[in-house]
Amino acid sequence: MTSRQPPFLRALTGCRRHALGLALGLSSVILAACTGPSSDNFSTLNSRYHDSQPALSGDGRLVAYVSNRGGGSQLVLFDLRANRFVPLPGLNRRDQLVESPSLSRTGRYLVYLAQDRGRLEVKLYDRASQQTRSLSQGYRGWIRKPSISPDGRYVTVETARRGQWDIEVFDRGLGIEPDLGQGNASVTPPVTNP
């Protein structure tokens, strides 16, 4: 013996089926839009992978951020004008977690936090020399959120050395090659006559 459903219940069941079909179709469209047609993990700015903590260069051309596209935490650099990734040879290591990138004016200098052997350190990567160095080696206390000045000379960090969050400034000194951008070294302010 079969039971007959009242008309409003049959309509409700049909609506549920329609809603489920619509939801499944919509999720397929969203998934296709997120993954895109390319199987290359490094072909576009956005991907189906976790990308976070973006930082713009002072001239607005480059964006650095943390991504897990390669299977682990790494820093990537994207050129917004050329619409392509910029190589960072020697920067990323599989045994190191990275976070909080910051860029100088043209992106020559990149500072970030790296967890190296269980300890957080402020690191600086020079794209011109392709060298990385620690700015906080031997530093005692918690460090977070490094930020580099446009010329690359100063780096600020939040520290908890005194039991509260304070600001400290690392001065890299006069001997560094500043990131002045194109032709800024010869620009002088105009002279005005009184």
N, C-alpha and C positions, 0 to 999 in steps of 0.2 A: 504494500500500500504506500503510495507516494503522498507526501504532504504538499499542499499547495500554499505558496507564499502570498500574502496580501500584496496588492499592486504597489503600495508605497515601499514595502520591503524589497521587492524585486527591483524597483527603481534605485533604491539605496545601494543594493549589491552591484548593480550596473555602474553606478557612480564611483564606487570604490575601485572596481576593475579599471575604469577609465582613468581615475586619478593615479593608480599604481602604474599604469602604462605610460601616462604623461610624465610621472616622476622618473621612471627608468629612462625614458627617452631624453629628458632634460639632463639627467646626470651623465648620460653618454656624450651629449653635446658639450657640457662643461668640462668633462675629462678630456675630450678631444681638443678643446681650446687651450687647456692648461699644458698638455703634453706637446701640442703642435705637431706638424708633419715631420719635423726633423728628429732623427734619433741621436744627433750629436748633442752632448750635454753642454757644450760651450759654443753655441751658435747664436743665442739671443740673451738679452738682459734678464728676462724672466723665464722661469722653467717650472717643472713640476717638483723640483727639489726645494729644500728649505734654504732661502736666501734672507739674510737679515743684517742689521746694523750698518746701513749705508752711510757713507761720508763722501761729500763732494770736494773736489779740488777748488782752490780759491778762484780760478778762472772759469769754473763751471763746466769744464770739458770732460773730466774723468770722475767716475764714481767707484769707490772701493767698498767691498762688503764681504761678509763672511758667508760661505756657501758650503753645502755638503755634497755638491755635484760629483766630486771625485771619490766619494765614499767616506770621507772624513772631513773634519773642520779645516777649511783653508781660506786664505784671502784671495779674492779675485779683483781685477781691475778692468773696468769697461770704459771704452772711449765712446762718449755719447755722440760726437760729431761723425766719427768714422763708422759707428755702429758695429764695433767689434771688440773682442777682448784683447788686452795688452799682456804679453808674456811677462812673468815675474820670475826669471831664472834664479834658482837657489833660495827662494823665499820659503816655500811651504815644505814642511816635513811631515811624514805620516805619524811620528811619535809625539806630535806637539798640537795642543789645542790653541786656537787663536780667537781673539775677540777685539772689539772696540777700535777699528781702524780710524785714522785721521790723516789727511793729506795736506801737503804744503801748497803753495800757489798754483804751480803747474803740475803737481803730482810727482815731482822729482823725489821728495822725501815722503815716506809712509811710516807712521808710527802705529804701534798696536800692542796689545797685551798678548803674551804667549805663556802658556803653562808648560814649563820646561822642568822635567824631573820633579813634578809635584809643586813647583814654586812659580808664582806669577812674576813675570818680568816685563818691563817696558822695552820693546825692541824698536830699532830704527832701520829701515831698509832704504838704501840709496839706489834708485833706479839707474843712475849714471854709471856707478861702479859695480852694481849688482852685488853689493855687500850688505850683510846684516850685522848689527852690533847691539849689545845690550846697553841701555842707558841706566839701568837700575841694579846692575850686578852687585851683590853684597848689601843691598838695601834691606833694612829691617822694617817690617810692617806691611800691612795690606795696601795694595795699590789698585786703583780702577780708573777708567775713563781718561786715557791720555788724549791730549790734543796738541797739535803742532802749530806754531805760528806760520803765517804765509811765507816768510822768508826762510823758514826751516831752522832758525837759531834757537828758539825757545820751545820747550815742551812742558805743558802743565799736566798735573795728575791730581787725583783725589787720593789722600793717604789717611790711614787710621793709626798712625804711629803714636799719637797721644791719646788713644782711646776714643776718639771721635773723628768724624770725617773733616779733614782740612785740605787746603789747596797748597801744593808745592810747585815750584817752577825750576826746571832744569835748564841751565844756560849752557848751550853747546860751545859757546865761546866765539871769539872774533875770527878764529882760524878756519871756520867752515866756509864752504862755497855756498853763498846764499842762493835761494831759488827766487830770482828776480823776475822771471818771465822774459819775454822777448823785448830786448832793447831797453829795459827799465833801468839798467845800470847807468846809462848816460843821460837820463831825463833829470833835469833840474827844475825847481819851481820858478815861475816867471818873476822877474824883478819888477817891483812897482815903485814908481816915483811918488814921493809925498806931495 
